[in-house]
Amino acid sequence: MLNNFAIEKASFTGAEIGMLQSLREVPGFLAFTAVFLLLVISEQTLALISLCLMSIGVAITGLFPFEIGLYATTVLMSIGFHYFETVNNSLALQWFNKKEAPAELGKLISIRAIASLVTYAVVWLFFSILMINYATAYLIVGGIGFALFLWLWLVFPSFEPEVAQHKKLILRSRYWLYYLLTFFSGARRQIFMVFAGYLMVEKFNYSVSDIATLYIINHVLNWYLAPKLGKWIGKIGERRALTIEYVGLIFVFVGYAVVESSEMAAALYVIDHVFFAMAIAIKTFFQKIAFPEDIASSSGVSFTINHIAAVIIPAAFGLLWLVNPSIVFYAGAFMAFISLVLSQLIDSELNAKMILEPN
């Protein structure tokens, strides 16, 4: 609902949307600080606290339909979201072994898709049938999230890690390729998250229910495809999977730049979202080259690297958008091309680590 709420109630232009998204990504840039919180609380506890903050941020968003208020509630949501995602990624890589990780990460995406599917269906119902206002919609969804946080806090047992994790920042030269792939992944993702959705609303006049329908389609596909893609990545390997993803993304971004049909734009949006599931390959590549005790710290560092460009791109590209929206998407195609070149080095990096660590 964010793009429509910002445009309809807070009168945002592309410049304010860009600034909003840049501010939203600042907590992601600071995700490396999660490792310091782990000095005093467990990863599982941090995940639950993060879900609580995110739910509160969602619940109160509709009460502040003006620029500063929307910036503040978005940052609160973002703090919860990014710390949760940091810990979520870390725990998944610790709990799944290297052989099962691609398939299990695919299942996680499928489970998330089911939850998102239900949520977007509710959003569609709110704005297409019940015709409720934004403040009520945000309060209901955030309230449900807070209730689920309480249930997780009270019911779920505490799980102990098999390998004690480092409680300090870890940066290793052996992870250089993973860092670069993560950086460009974050840059491209921002173009999709910020400007692809904004294109739908500004150029093709998509309503909240239209956007919700697109997300329903996206999550139905992820529900079905993500587990299969995970198994497929496990079979063909990370290099081949990422090669297919990046070639596809080049065509998708060029498509965004030239599209004049609302139906074709919607198709590009759905295809773009499906490619997100293939980013599993970056995580499993890291799992294969990482020391087990580095995973928690490196998850925070990787989130920060992922968000270096994310802090800059929305605001800077928001200004480019005012000049010519196509420039934004051509830049995304160029980033996908750089990632394609980098991905061709994956097998050589894996082989190098196997030679150095035969056991």
C-alpha positions, 0 to 999 in steps of 0.5 A, a space after each residue: 500500500 505504501 506507494 499509493 498511500 504516499 501519492 494519494 494521502 501525502 502527495 509524494 512525487 518521485 523525489 519524495 518517494 526516492 528519499 523515503 526509500 533511501 531512509 527505509 534502507 538506512 537500517 539495512 545499511 546498519 544491519 552489521 550492528 546486529 552482531 553487537 546486540 548478539 553480545 547480550 541477546 540470542 539471535 532468536 530473541 533479536 528476531 522476535 523483537 524485530 518482528 515486534 517493532 515492524 508490526 508496531 510500525 505498520 500499525 501506526 503508519 496510516 495515522 501520519 499521512 504527511 512527509 515527516 510522519 511517513 518517513 518516521 513510521 517507515 524507518 521504524 518498520 525498516 528497523 524491525 524488518 532489516 534486523 529480522 532478515 539479518 538474523 533470519 538469513 543467519 539462522 537458516 544457513 546454520 540450521 540447514 546443511 549444505 546439501 539440503 540448503 537450496 531446497 529448504 531455502 526454496 521451501 522458506 520462500 514458498 511459506 513466505 509466499 503463502 503468508 504474503 498471498 493471504 495478506 495481499 488478498 486481504 489488502 485487495 478485499 479491504 480496498 476493492 470490496 470493503 472500501 476501508 481507509 488506509 489508517 484502518 487497513 494499516 492498523 488491522 494488518 499491524 495488529 495481526 503482526 503484533 498478535 503473531 509476535 506475541 504467539 511466537 514469543 510465548 509458544 516457541 521453544 528456544 533453539 541453541 546453535 550447533 556452532 558458537 558464532 563470532 560476536 565481532 565483525 568479520 570481513 575476509 578476502 575469501 568472501 570477496 565475490 560474495 560481497 560483490 554479488 550481494 552489492 549489485 543484488 541490493 542495487 538491482 533490488 532497489 530499482 525493482 522495489 522502488 521504481 518498478 512499482 512506482 512505474 505501475 502507479 504513475 505511468 499506468 494508473 494502477 490502483 491499490 487493488 491492481 497492485 495487490 492483484 499483481 502481488 497475489 500473482 507473484 506469490 502464487 508463482 513463488 508458492 509453487 515455483 520456489 521449492 522447485 527452483 531451490 532443488 533445481 539450483 542444487 542440481 545445476 549449481 550456483 553459477 548456471 542458476 545465476 547466469 540464467 537469472 542475470 540474463 533474464 534480468 537484463 531483458 526485464 530492465 530493458 523492457 521496463 525502460 521501453 514498455 508502453 502497455 500496462 499489460 506488458 508492464 504487469 508481465 515484466 513485474 511478475 517475471 522480475 519477481 520470480 527471479 528473486 527466488 533464484 537469489 538463493 544461489 548467492 546464499 548457498 554459494 556463501 554457505 559453501 565458502 564460509 567458515 561455520 562460525 562466521 555466518 551470523 557476523 557475515 549475515 549482518 555484514 552482507 546486509 550492510 553491503 547489500 544496502 550501500 547502494 540501497 541508501 544512495 540509489 532511491 534518492 539519486 535515481 528519484 531525481 533521474 526519474 524526474 528527467 527520464 524514467 527510462 534511465 533508471 531501468 537502463 542502469 538496472 540492466 547495466 548492473 545485471 550485466 556486471 553481475 552476469 560477468 561476476 557470476 562466471 567466477 563462482 566455480 573457480 572460487 568454489 574449486 579454489 576453496 576445495 583445494 585449500 580445504 580438502 576436508 
